[in-house]
């Protein structure tokens, strides 16, 4: 009598995931397209071992965050709204002002919105490193340059 074997679905394990470091130059890139590509790398969807419940992604360093751009009239019209929960605790900041003072927030906010909104997403966003200029302290990790079309 022959023994019947069944195929098993592969499930990635955190210990067997090889994590790489990538550096992305945001100079002249469109914010939304940059964020979508970076979120895909952080999540690990570019790997054949992707599992939705495991952190299979890589680390991403973004440099020249202050040179990211928006299309159309969004440069002047896009705003970021926050509310503290207290009366009078609402703040609205424009993109054109925020890109000058805190360009890291603009990119982190866009990428965070494209990641899962749960415990896994909070772990994944920690692998994103954003810097306003072209210097970063991660040379020891030997990051590979990553270009998006």
Secondary structure, 3 states (H helix, E strand, C coil): CCCCCCCCCCCCCHHHCCCCEEEEECCCCEHHHHHHHHHHHHHCCCCCCCCCCCCCCCEEEEECHHHCECCCCHHHHCEEEEECCCCCCEEEEEHHHHHHHCHHHHHHHHHHCCCCCCHHHHHHHHHEEECCCCCCCCHHHCCEECCCC
